Every structure is written in C-alpha cells, then in structure tokens.
Amino acid sequence: MSPNETNRTAKRRLDFADGPDASAAPKRKLRSSSPSPVSSNTDPSQTQLRFSPRTQKARPTATPTRRTPSRSVVTPDAPKPRPVAVEYVPRYLHQTLDYQRRGQKKDLPTHTRTALALIEQYYEIPANLEQSRKYGPLSGTTYEELVLQAYTLGTLAVKKEDGAIVSEVDICTECAVLGHRRGECPTLL
C-alpha cells in the first residue's frame, strides 16, 4: 500500500463525505488544535491533518486547598474500663453429666441453703470451682453440693477482713449451726 492510499483511507475514515454516497452524508468539519496549512497548489486528497501537542500544562485533578486550623479543644478520653471476661460454660457437658449450676436446683433443703450462706460469708469460694478437678467431679451434682463438699474436705480458704486472717469458723453442713462440724453434729449421733 502506497502512502497516498493510506492517506486516502485515513481521510475516508475521518470524513465520510468523499465516498459514493457523498450527497446523502452530511459534511463534517474536522477540528484541530492548530490551523492546517492551506496552499492553493496542493491536492486536497494529499493534505494531512496536523495536531499540535497541548500547549497548556496538565493540572492536577484536585488542587490543594489551604486548611484553616480547627479551634476546637480536644480533651483526652477517660480510661476505658476493661471488658469483663465472660466465663465459658460448657452447657453440653453439664447436660450430659447432669450437673446443675448455681441456682438451677430449686428444691434445696432449708438447712443446706443456710449452711451455704454461712460458708459464703466466712470462706472464699474460688472462681474455678466448676472447672478444676481439685474440687471433685461434676457428674450428678450441683454447684451447692460442690461448695459443701469443698468445705467438708477443707479446701476452701478463710476470708480476710481488712488484711487480717480471721480464725476458722466451724459450720455444720447438716443442721447449719455455727460451732461444730458435721462429724460432731448432735442430730446425726
């Protein structure tokens, strides 16, 4: 393909009025950023379109603006409270072992409730009572029975009042009276 043919095909792509149906096609003007040279002795079919590069500098899409400083006063935040750790409760295991957590067993005898209240008053009940093997098995028991069993076996520590250790208090788990233990209880003798 000669240079003349490529120019003509390029011109045909740009201007559709040169073809056989020139009367039907509207004439379009081609624009360029610079005027094309016009000479009277050149053939219009050989005239090339010249586009000049942009003369303006490229501008950024967002122009930086000057920010005015804010006049608000920033106060430091108060220390956030630590989130309370949620205790993991193995419900499926408790259901399988028939273990009842604190307060789930409604039909506790009165003397057991009273003895439990006295033990909670004078002794520290550990937070890991239900998770530790040290306090006995969970199978078929309740939380209240675990506390009474831990007290009977002597694994509960005495509460401290104002930093001083209070002497041990004897609590009967059978009749819920202070002063003697279950082995010395007159109701069982």
Z-matrix of the N, CA and C atoms (Angstrom, degrees):
N
C 1 1.432
C 2 1.519 1 108.45
N 3 1.300 2 116.41 1 129.43
C 4 1.456 3 121.19 2 -177.46
C 5 1.530 4 109.88 3 -82.81
N 6 1.341 5 116.63 4 163.64
C 7 1.466 6 119.80 5 179.54
C 8 1.512 7 113.24 6 -60.60
N 9 1.322 8 117.01 7 -33.38
C 10 1.468 9 119.32 8 179.03
C 11 1.524 10 111.38 9 -64.91
N 12 1.337 11 115.93 10 -40.33
C 13 1.459 12 119.56 11 -179.12
C 14 1.521 13 111.46 12 -67.51
N 15 1.332 14 116.78 13 -38.83
C 16 1.459 15 118.84 14 178.26
C 17 1.508 16 111.03 15 -66.12
N 18 1.331 17 117.68 16 -37.77
C 19 1.469 18 119.89 17 177.74
C 20 1.510 19 110.73 18 -64.25
N 21 1.347 20 115.80 19 -40.96
C 22 1.453 21 119.46 20 -179.48
C 23 1.527 22 111.52 21 -66.16
N 24 1.342 23 116.73 22 -41.65
C 25 1.457 24 118.73 23 179.46
C 26 1.516 25 111.69 24 -67.82
N 27 1.337 26 115.52 25 -36.17
C 28 1.462 27 118.88 26 176.05
C 29 1.503 28 110.79 27 -64.86
N 30 1.349 29 115.94 28 -40.60
C 31 1.442 30 119.58 29 179.76
C 32 1.527 31 110.38 30 -67.30
N 33 1.325 32 117.24 31 -37.00
C 34 1.454 33 120.21 32 178.57
C 35 1.518 34 111.25 33 -63.96
N 36 1.318 35 115.79 34 -37.54
C 37 1.461 36 118.84 35 177.56
C 38 1.512 37 111.37 36 -65.44
N 39 1.338 38 116.06 37 -34.40
C 40 1.451 39 119.68 38 -178.56
C 41 1.524 40 112.40 39 -83.86
N 42 1.304 41 116.50 40 -37.69
C 43 1.459 42 120.28 41 -175.59
C 44 1.519 43 107.99 42 -125.97
N 45 1.322 44 117.27 43 111.87
C 46 1.448 45 121.80 44 -175.31
C 47 1.539 46 112.75 45 -85.91
N 48 1.311 47 118.07 46 -0.18
C 49 1.467 48 121.23 47 -175.97
C 50 1.519 49 112.53 48 -79.28
N 51 1.348 50 120.30 49 -9.34
C 52 1.454 51 122.21 50 -176.91
C 53 1.519 52 112.75 51 -82.59
N 54 1.298 53 118.38 52 -15.64
C 55 1.458 54 121.84 53 -173.05
C 56 1.514 55 112.95 54 -74.58
N 57 1.361 56 117.09 55 -173.97
C 58 1.453 57 121.91 56 -177.83
C 59 1.524 58 113.24 57 -64.88
N 60 1.306 59 119.22 58 -29.51
C 61 1.467 60 120.84 59 177.85
C 62 1.517 61 110.09 60 -102.06
N 63 1.326 62 116.19 61 51.75
C 64 1.465 63 122.61 62 -178.17
C 65 1.506 64 111.37 63 -70.43
N 66 1.292 65 116.97 64 -27.64
C 67 1.460 66 118.69 65 -178.99
C 68 1.521 67 111.13 66 -73.04
N 69 1.342 68 117.22 67 -28.80
C 70 1.454 69 120.76 68 -178.17
C 71 1.519 70 111.74 69 -82.59
N 72 1.315 71 118.73 70 -30.54
C 73 1.458 72 121.62 71 -176.91
C 74 1.511 73 110.39 72 -84.84
N 75 1.311 74 117.32 73 133.70
C 76 1.462 75 118.84 74 177.31
C 77 1.522 76 109.70 75 -71.81
N 78 1.328 77 115.62 76 147.88
C 79 1.464 78 119.72 77 179.93
C 80 1.514 79 108.57 78 -82.36
N 81 1.331 80 114.79 79 135.97
C 82 1.467 81 120.32 80 177.29
C 83 1.507 82 108.61 81 -113.76
N 84 1.300 83 114.90 82 146.96
C 85 1.449 84 118.88 83 174.77
C 86 1.521 85 107.86 84 -94.46
N 87 1.298 86 115.35 85 135.57
C 88 1.448 87 120.98 86 175.85
C 89 1.510 88 108.57 87 -93.15
N 90 1.283 89 115.32 88 133.79
C 91 1.469 90 119.24 89 -179.35
C 92 1.505 91 109.88 90 -108.53
N 93 1.282 92 115.10 91 146.84
C 94 1.457 93 120.59 92 173.27
C 95 1.510 94 107.50 93 -135.56
N 96 1.315 95 115.57 94 162.65
C 97 1.462 96 118.63 95 -178.29
C 98 1.521 97 112.00 96 -74.87
N 99 1.329 98 117.03 97 -20.14
C 100 1.472 99 119.72 98 175.91
C 101 1.525 100 107.65 99 -127.37
N 102 1.302 101 116.31 100 149.42
C 103 1.470 102 117.87 101 -179.42
C 104 1.530 103 109.91 102 -67.27
N 105 1.324 104 114.60 103 139.28
C 106 1.458 105 117.95 104 178.61
C 107 1.522 106 109.22 105 -79.99
N 108 1.310 107 116.46 106 148.24
C 109 1.470 108 118.19 107 -178.61
C 110 1.526 109 110.01 108 -67.89
N 111 1.293 110 115.32 109 134.09
C 112 1.462 111 120.88 110 179.20
C 113 1.521 112 107.42 111 -113.72
N 114 1.292 113 115.56 112 125.23
C 115 1.466 114 119.82 113 174.87
C 116 1.523 115 107.48 114 -134.37
N 117 1.281 116 116.37 115 145.85
C 118 1.456 117 120.60 116 -174.65
C 119 1.526 118 112.63 117 -78.52
N 120 1.325 119 117.22 118 -19.53
C 121 1.442 120 117.99 119 -175.54
C 122 1.526 121 113.39 120 -98.80
N 123 1.332 122 119.00 121 7.63
C 124 1.460 123 121.08 122 178.70
C 125 1.513 124 109.72 123 -99.28
N 126 1.295 125 114.61 124 148.95
C 127 1.459 126 120.92 125 178.19
C 128 1.531 127 108.73 126 -78.23
N 129 1.336 128 120.35 127 132.53
C 130 1.465 129 121.48 128 -177.79
C 131 1.516 130 112.58 129 -63.90
N 132 1.290 131 119.06 130 -23.94
C 133 1.459 132 120.70 131 179.66
C 134 1.522 133 111.94 132 -74.59
N 135 1.329 134 117.16 133 -19.24
C 136 1.460 135 120.41 134 -178.55
C 137 1.521 136 112.01 135 -100.38
N 138 1.315 137 118.67 136 1.54
C 139 1.454 138 121.67 137 -179.07
C 140 1.524 139 109.08 138 -76.20
N 141 1.311 140 115.82 139 129.95
C 142 1.462 141 121.16 140 178.68
C 143 1.521 142 109.28 141 -99.66
N 144 1.318 143 115.05 142 146.98
C 145 1.454 144 119.45 143 175.98
C 146 1.509 145 108.12 144 -85.64
N 147 1.303 146 115.19 145 135.23
C 148 1.461 147 119.75 146 179.13
C 149 1.530 148 108.62 147 -116.22
N 150 1.295 149 113.24 148 127.13
C 151 1.465 150 119.00 149 176.78
C 152 1.508 151 107.19 150 -111.70
N 153 1.285 152 116.70 151 127.17
C 154 1.464 153 119.38 152 179.07
C 155 1.519 154 109.15 153 -90.03
N 156 1.305 155 116.22 154 153.60
C 157 1.468 156 118.49 155 177.84
C 158 1.520 157 110.51 156 -66.49
N 159 1.301 158 115.64 157 161.95
C 160 1.476 159 120.01 158 -179.44
C 161 1.513 160 109.90 159 -62.68
N 162 1.306 161 114.88 160 135.26
C 163 1.460 162 119.11 161 179.73
C 164 1.528 163 111.52 162 -90.00
N 165 1.321 164 116.89 163 -21.19
C 166 1.455 165 118.93 164 -179.59
C 167 1.520 166 110.18 165 -87.83
N 168 1.299 167 116.06 166 151.14
C 169 1.460 168 121.10 167 176.89
C 170 1.525 169 108.88 168 -75.36
N 171 1.314 170 114.36 169 148.73
C 172 1.461 171 118.82 170 177.95
C 173 1.514 172 109.21 171 -71.49
N 174 1.294 173 115.30 172 132.77
C 175 1.464 174 120.03 173 179.98
C 176 1.521 175 108.70 174 -99.20
N 177 1.327 176 116.51 175 146.87
C 178 1.470 177 118.37 176 176.69
C 179 1.519 178 109.78 177 -66.71
N 180 1.326 179 115.48 178 152.84
C 181 1.457 180 119.29 179 -178.18
C 182 1.523 181 112.05 180 -67.08
N 183 1.300 182 117.43 181 -34.64
C 184 1.466 183 120.61 182 177.62
C 185 1.513 184 107.70 183 -124.08
N 186 1.300 185 116.26 184 119.65
C 187 1.459 186 118.76 185 178.97
C 188 1.510 187 108.97 186 -83.11
N 189 1.332 188 117.22 187 137.13
C 190 1.464 189 119.14 188 -179.97
C 191 1.516 190 110.63 189 -66.31
N 192 1.293 191 115.65 190 137.74
C 193 1.456 192 120.45 191 177.78
C 194 1.509 193 109.08 192 -112.90
N 195 1.262 194 115.42 193 154.31
C 196 1.452 195 120.42 194 179.37
C 197 1.508 196 108.83 195 -82.95
N 198 1.311 197 115.14 196 125.16
C 199 1.463 198 119.86 197 -179.67
C 200 1.517 199 109.60 198 -90.72
N 201 1.288 200 113.71 199 139.30
C 202 1.456 201 117.60 200 174.61
C 203 1.518 202 107.68 201 -90.31
N 204 1.308 203 117.45 202 137.46
C 205 1.465 204 119.10 203 -179.00
C 206 1.525 205 110.10 204 -65.73
N 207 1.310 206 115.57 205 141.36
C 208 1.458 207 119.44 206 179.32
C 209 1.520 208 109.28 207 -75.15
N 210 1.284 209 115.13 208 147.31
C 211 1.461 210 120.30 209 -177.46
C 212 1.513 211 111.75 210 -103.24
N 213 1.316 212 117.30 211 12.91
C 214 1.452 213 119.46 212 -179.77
C 215 1.528 214 110.12 213 -81.31
N 216 1.286 215 115.45 214 149.73
C 217 1.453 216 122.20 215 -179.57
C 218 1.523 217 108.29 216 -95.39
N 219 1.302 218 115.64 217 128.16
C 220 1.451 219 120.38 218 -179.44
C 221 1.523 220 108.27 219 -102.22
N 222 1.320 221 115.47 220 122.25
C 223 1.462 222 119.66 221 178.17
C 224 1.515 223 108.64 222 -103.84
N 225 1.309 224 117.63 223 145.68
C 226 1.465 225 118.52 224 179.73
C 227 1.526 226 110.43 225 -67.06
N 228 1.313 227 115.10 226 145.97
C 229 1.464 228 120.33 227 179.78
C 230 1.521 229 110.33 228 -70.89
N 231 1.308 230 114.33 229 149.08
C 232 1.459 231 119.42 230 174.79
C 233 1.521 232 108.19 231 -68.70
N 234 1.314 233 117.40 232 147.58
C 235 1.469 234 118.18 233 179.80
C 236 1.527 235 110.07 234 -60.05
N 237 1.316 236 114.84 235 132.86
C 238 1.453 237 119.84 236 -178.39
C 239 1.518 238 109.71 237 -77.80
N 240 1.332 239 116.85 238 138.71
C 241 1.467 240 118.70 239 178.49
C 242 1.530 241 109.61 240 -69.17
N 243 1.294 242 114.81 241 146.09
C 244 1.456 243 119.78 242 178.85
C 245 1.522 244 109.50 243 -68.78
N 246 1.315 245 116.11 244 139.73
C 247 1.462 246 117.27 245 178.90
C 248 1.527 247 110.78 246 -66.81
N 249 1.312 248 114.82 247 140.92
C 250 1.457 249 120.37 248 -179.20
C 251 1.525 250 107.92 249 -74.96
N 252 1.314 251 114.69 250 129.16
C 253 1.462 252 119.19 251 -179.86
C 254 1.523 253 109.27 252 -69.84
N 255 1.290 254 115.14 253 128.44
C 256 1.458 255 120.50 254 179.05
C 257 1.521 256 107.46 255 -87.09
N 258 1.315 257 114.33 256 126.60
C 259 1.460 258 120.00 257 -178.28
C 260 1.521 259 109.98 258 -73.03
N 261 1.302 260 115.90 259 134.02
C 262 1.454 261 121.04 260 177.79
C 263 1.524 262 108.75 261 -77.71
N 264 1.315 263 116.71 262 127.38
C 265 1.464 264 122.22 263 179.37
C 266 1.521 265 108.01 264 -116.70
N 267 1.327 266 117.42 265 113.03
C 268 1.467 267 119.83 266 178.74
C 269 1.525 268 110.76 267 -79.01
N 270 1.316 269 117.16 268 82.66
C 271 1.469 270 122.08 269 -174.00
C 272 1.524 271 112.51 270 -62.26
N 273 1.335 272 116.41 271 -41.62
C 274 1.465 273 118.54 272 -178.82
C 275 1.523 274 110.75 273 -64.00
N 276 1.330 275 116.37 274 -40.84
C 277 1.460 276 120.59 275 178.61
C 278 1.526 277 110.69 276 -64.46
N 279 1.324 278 117.02 277 -42.99
C 280 1.467 279 120.63 278 178.77
C 281 1.527 280 111.17 279 -63.81
N 282 1.327 281 116.37 280 -38.93
C 283 1.463 282 119.39 281 178.87
C 284 1.526 283 110.73 282 -66.87
N 285 1.325 284 116.17 283 -40.80
C 286 1.465 285 120.49 284 -179.78
C 287 1.521 286 111.20 285 -66.49
N 288 1.328 287 117.27 286 -39.17
C 289 1.467 288 121.83 287 -178.07
C 290 1.526 289 112.97 288 -86.36
N 291 1.323 290 117.48 289 -4.32
C 292 1.454 291 122.64 290 -176.99
C 293 1.536 292 111.07 291 59.35
N 294 1.348 293 115.01 292 44.49
C 295 1.465 294 121.37 293 176.98
C 296 1.520 295 108.36 294 -98.71
N 297 1.344 296 116.36 295 139.66
C 298 1.453 297 121.09 296 179.55
C 299 1.519 298 109.29 297 -116.92
N 300 1.328 299 115.13 298 128.78
C 301 1.467 300 120.77 299 -179.41
C 302 1.522 301 110.76 300 -74.25
N 303 1.321 302 115.49 301 177.49
C 304 1.465 303 121.44 302 -176.95
C 305 1.532 304 110.74 303 -58.56
N 306 1.318 305 115.62 304 128.20
C 307 1.453 306 121.90 305 176.92
C 308 1.518 307 114.89 306 83.82
N 309 1.328 308 118.84 307 -4.81
C 310 1.463 309 120.01 308 -179.33
C 311 1.532 310 112.58 309 -79.15
N 312 1.302 311 116.59 310 -29.97
C 313 1.466 312 119.39 311 178.62
C 314 1.526 313 107.87 312 -88.45
N 315 1.306 314 115.82 313 116.54
C 316 1.471 315 121.32 314 -173.72
C 317 1.526 316 113.28 315 -88.65
N 318 1.299 317 118.71 316 -26.42
C 319 1.461 318 120.57 317 -173.23
C 320 1.529 319 112.50 318 -99.01
N 321 1.339 320 116.83 319 52.77
C 322 1.466 321 120.85 320 175.65
C 323 1.524 322 109.10 321 -80.73
N 324 1.311 323 117.09 322 140.69
C 325 1.477 324 119.00 323 175.81
C 326 1.533 325 111.09 324 -63.97
N 327 1.311 326 116.17 325 154.39
C 328 1.463 327 121.73 326 -177.19
C 329 1.520 328 111.39 327 -62.57
N 330 1.342 329 117.90 328 -42.29
C 331 1.470 330 119.79 329 -178.17
C 332 1.538 331 110.59 330 -66.15
N 333 1.348 332 118.39 331 -30.26
C 334 1.470 333 121.01 332 177.84
C 335 1.519 334 110.10 333 -70.35
N 336 1.344 335 117.05 334 -41.38
C 337 1.474 336 120.40 335 177.66
C 338 1.523 337 110.89 336 -63.69
N 339 1.318 338 117.66 337 -40.62
C 340 1.471 339 121.49 338 179.98
C 341 1.523 340 110.73 339 -67.19
N 342 1.332 341 117.41 340 -43.74
C 343 1.456 342 121.08 341 178.53
C 344 1.530 343 110.67 342 -63.51
N 345 1.325 344 116.93 343 -39.43
C 346 1.466 345 121.07 344 178.49
C 347 1.529 346 110.89 345 -63.83
N 348 1.335 347 117.04 346 -41.16
C 349 1.465 348 120.81 347 178.67
C 350 1.528 349 110.75 348 -64.27
N 351 1.331 350 117.71 349 -39.42
C 352 1.475 351 121.19 350 178.22
C 353 1.538 352 111.13 351 -67.17
N 354 1.326 353 116.80 352 -40.85
C 355 1.472 354 120.08 353 178.87
C 356 1.526 355 110.04 354 -64.32
N 357 1.347 356 117.86 355 -42.19
C 358 1.467 357 120.95 356 178.28
C 359 1.526 358 111.57 357 -65.33
N 360 1.324 359 117.15 358 -29.05
C 361 1.462 360 121.20 359 179.96
C 362 1.527 361 111.73 360 -73.16
N 363 1.331 362 117.82 361 -39.91
C 364 1.464 363 121.12 362 -172.85
C 365 1.534 364 114.75 363 -103.56
N 366 1.306 365 118.17 364 -16.78
C 367 1.461 366 121.03 365 -175.50
C 368 1.525 367 110.92 366 -124.83
N 369 1.329 368 115.33 367 150.95
C 370 1.466 369 121.24 368 176.98
C 371 1.522 370 109.18 369 -86.81
N 372 1.309 371 115.52 370 124.08
C 373 1.464 372 120.35 371 177.58
C 374 1.532 373 106.42 372 -97.17
N 375 1.331 374 117.33 373 120.27
C 376 1.468 375 119.91 374 -176.14
C 377 1.527 376 112.31 375 -66.43
N 378 1.332 377 114.94 376 150.64
C 379 1.468 378 120.50 377 -179.55
C 380 1.523 379 111.68 378 -69.95
N 381 1.330 380 117.55 379 -25.11
C 382 1.466 381 120.56 380 -177.83
C 383 1.527 382 112.22 381 -96.80
N 384 1.310 383 117.41 382 26.58
C 385 1.467 384 121.44 383 -177.55
C 386 1.527 385 111.58 384 -59.42
N 387 1.334 386 117.03 385 -40.18
C 388 1.457 387 120.02 386 -177.96
C 389 1.532 388 112.91 387 -82.38
N 390 1.332 389 117.89 388 -19.97
C 391 1.460 390 120.54 389 -176.89
C 392 1.528 391 113.45 390 -95.31
N 393 1.310 392 117.93 391 -25.40
C 394 1.457 393 121.18 392 -174.63
C 395 1.533 394 111.76 393 -87.85
N 396 1.320 395 114.93 394 140.66
C 397 1.476 396 120.31 395 176.54
C 398 1.524 397 111.95 396 -75.30
N 399 1.303 398 115.30 397 -16.09
C 400 1.465 399 121.54 398 -177.04
C 401 1.532 400 112.20 399 -59.50
N 402 1.323 401 116.85 400 -28.48
C 403 1.462 402 121.03 401 -174.68
C 404 1.525 403 113.01 402 -98.43
N 405 1.313 404 118.02 403 8.37
C 406 1.457 405 121.03 404 174.70
C 407 1.514 406 113.00 405 106.73
N 408 1.328 407 115.22 406 171.78
C 409 1.467 408 119.95 407 -177.84
C 410 1.528 409 112.18 408 -76.39
N 411 1.346 410 115.22 409 156.20
C 412 1.462 411 120.70 410 178.73
C 413 1.522 412 112.22 411 -91.10
N 414 1.290 413 117.38 412 -16.22
C 415 1.453 414 121.96 413 -170.91
C 416 1.533 415 112.30 414 -60.66
N 417 1.338 416 115.01 415 118.37
C 418 1.452 417 121.49 416 175.13
C 419 1.509 418 114.96 417 72.04
N 420 1.321 419 119.47 418 15.04
C 421 1.468 420 121.15 419 -177.87
C 422 1.521 421 110.60 420 -116.24
N 423 1.325 422 114.73 421 -177.68
C 424 1.460 423 121.87 422 175.09
C 425 1.524 424 107.91 423 -127.30
N 426 1.335 425 115.27 424 168.52
C 427 1.462 426 120.57 425 177.66
C 428 1.525 427 110.55 426 -59.54
N 429 1.301 428 116.99 427 -42.49
C 430 1.456 429 121.84 428 -178.13
C 431 1.530 430 111.20 429 -62.69
N 432 1.319 431 116.58 430 -40.80
C 433 1.471 432 119.95 431 177.36
C 434 1.526 433 111.46 432 -65.75
N 435 1.331 434 117.09 433 -36.04
C 436 1.473 435 120.25 434 177.29
C 437 1.522 436 111.31 435 -63.61
N 438 1.345 437 116.67 436 -42.28
C 439 1.473 438 120.32 437 178.99
C 440 1.528 439 110.12 438 -64.08
N 441 1.319 440 117.35 439 -46.00
C 442 1.471 441 120.52 440 179.42
C 443 1.529 442 111.06 441 -63.03
N 444 1.325 443 117.39 442 -39.33
C 445 1.458 444 121.03 443 179.04
C 446 1.533 445 111.03 444 -67.70
N 447 1.347 446 117.47 445 -40.82
C 448 1.468 447 120.85 446 178.44
C 449 1.528 448 110.55 447 -64.36
N 450 1.341 449 117.24 448 -38.11
C 451 1.472 450 119.72 449 177.44
C 452 1.530 451 110.33 450 -66.84
N 453 1.323 452 116.91 451 -44.57
C 454 1.462 453 121.39 452 -178.62
C 455 1.527 454 111.30 453 -61.14
N 456 1.320 455 117.40 454 -38.79
C 457 1.461 456 121.83 455 -179.89
C 458 1.530 457 112.97 456 -80.52
N 459 1.339 458 117.69 457 -8.08
C 460 1.460 459 121.66 458 176.56
C 461 1.525 460 114.18 459 79.69
N 462 1.325 461 118.83 460 26.00
C 463 1.472 462 120.84 461 -179.25
C 464 1.521 463 113.31 462 -95.17
N 465 1.333 464 119.07 463 -2.71
C 466 1.464 465 121.79 464 177.72
C 467 1.519 466 109.93 465 -91.53
N 468 1.338 467 116.57 466 141.06
C 469 1.467 468 121.63 467 179.14
C 470 1.523 469 109.59 468 -90.93
N 471 1.325 470 115.70 469 148.78
C 472 1.464 471 121.56 470 178.58
C 473 1.522 472 109.06 471 -74.24
N 474 1.356 473 117.38 472 141.00
C 475 1.463 474 121.70 473 178.59
C 476 1.518 475 109.82 474 -68.52
N 477 1.340 476 114.62 475 148.88
C 478 1.466 477 120.97 476 176.30
C 479 1.513 478 108.84 477 -100.65
N 480 1.324 479 116.34 478 135.91
C 481 1.456 480 120.93 479 176.73
C 482 1.516 481 108.36 480 -112.77
N 483 1.344 482 117.20 481 117.45
C 484 1.467 483 123.81 482 -179.43
C 485 1.525 484 112.02 483 54.81
N 486 1.317 485 117.14 484 38.25
C 487 1.458 486 121.73 485 176.85
C 488 1.513 487 113.86 486 85.12
N 489 1.328 488 118.75 487 -14.89
C 490 1.463 489 121.38 488 179.47
C 491 1.518 490 110.02 489 -96.01
N 492 1.334 491 115.22 490 137.18
C 493 1.457 492 120.08 491 179.48
C 494 1.528 493 108.94 492 -79.10
N 495 1.314 494 114.79 493 127.75
C 496 1.457 495 120.80 494 177.74
C 497 1.526 496 107.38 495 -83.58
N 498 1.325 497 115.82 496 143.83
C 499 1.468 498 118.52 497 179.41
C 500 1.527 499 110.30 498 -65.40
N 501 1.312 500 115.95 499 157.17
C 502 1.462 501 121.13 500 -178.53
C 503 1.513 502 111.11 501 -62.18
N 504 1.311 503 114.03 502 142.76
C 505 1.453 504 120.83 503 178.62
C 506 1.518 505 107.17 504 -112.35
N 507 1.310 506 116.82 505 131.52
C 508 1.457 507 121.13 506 178.35
C 509 1.525 508 108.86 507 -86.84
N 510 1.324 509 115.37 508 125.15
C 511 1.467 510 121.97 509 -179.90
C 512 1.521 511 107.63 510 -126.89
N 513 1.294 512 115.89 511 129.26
C 514 1.468 513 120.42 512 176.86
C 515 1.519 514 108.36 513 -84.64
N 516 1.324 515 116.94 514 124.11
C 517 1.470 516 120.56 515 179.69
C 518 1.528 517 111.98 516 -82.10
N 519 1.352 518 117.85 517 -8.24
C 520 1.470 519 121.09 518 180.00
C 521 1.523 520 111.64 519 -91.91
N 522 1.356 521 117.23 520 -46.33
C 523 1.466 522 119.18 521 -177.66
C 524 1.538 523 112.51 522 -110.58
N 525 1.350 524 118.64 523 -2.52
C 526 1.469 525 124.92 524 177.09
C 527 1.521 526 112.73 525 58.74
N 528 1.357 527 115.56 526 47.34
C 529 1.462 528 121.28 527 178.69
C 530 1.521 529 107.48 528 -121.00
N 531 1.342 530 116.33 529 142.47
C 532 1.467 531 121.07 530 176.18
C 533 1.530 532 109.64 531 -77.92
N 534 1.330 533 115.80 532 148.52
C 535 1.461 534 120.60 533 173.73
C 536 1.510 535 114.30 534 114.38
N 537 1.278 536 120.39 535 -22.08
C 538 1.467 537 121.02 536 177.12
C 539 1.533 538 109.76 537 -145.46
N 540 1.311 539 114.99 538 162.34
C 541 1.465 540 121.17 539 177.34
C 542 1.526 541 109.62 540 -99.24
N 543 1.339 542 113.98 541 175.64
C 544 1.453 543 119.55 542 -174.97
C 545 1.541 544 112.87 543 -62.00
N 546 1.317 545 117.36 544 -35.48
C 547 1.470 546 120.49 545 179.87
C 548 1.528 547 112.98 546 -65.78
N 549 1.319 548 118.19 547 -22.69
C 550 1.466 549 122.84 548 -179.01
C 551 1.521 550 111.70 549 -106.25
N 552 1.305 551 118.36 550 10.42
C 553 1.465 552 122.82 551 -175.21
C 554 1.541 553 109.99 552 -68.15
N 555 1.364 554 117.99 553 127.81
C 556 1.462 555 120.86 554 179.55
C 557 1.513 556 113.58 555 -67.13
N 558 1.346 557 118.42 556 -24.02
C 559 1.470 558 119.69 557 179.98
C 560 1.525 559 111.48 558 -71.93
N 561 1.330 560 118.26 559 -25.38
C 562 1.456 561 121.37 560 -178.77
C 563 1.547 562 111.64 561 -91.97
N 564 1.360 563 118.72 562 -13.86
C 565 1.467 564 120.62 563 -177.29
C 566 1.488 565 112.54 564 -79.93
